[in-house]
Amino acid sequence: MRLTTEQSDTIRRVIREEAGDAANVRLFGSRLDDEARGGDIDLLVQLPLPANNPALLSARISARLIRALGGRNVDVVLSAPNLMSLPIHQHAFEGALL
């Protein structure tokens, strides 16, 4: 996993502040490959309750993390009981829990 401890802590803190203590976050995509270089940070945020205004929540998390991580692009995918499950979700569920 190509994230520092500080980056992981920042991600978990922002997710907790924006989505609540019950939310889980998984890292997926190229950042799981220790041999790769560069790349954005792909995150799956799992919510146990229905998401109110999921587009806004995803955008807020992404914007805060981009600022907090020095401009590194962060893509956020949400999973919640009221959201449709897409193929990207299956891929993301195979990622590493942060």
Buried (B, 14 or more C-beta within 10 A) or exposed (E): EBBEEEBBEBBBEBBEEBBEEEBBBBBBBEBBEEEEEEBEBBBBBBBEEEBEEBEEBBEBBBBBBBEBBEEBEBBBBBBBEEBEEEEBBEBBBEBEEB
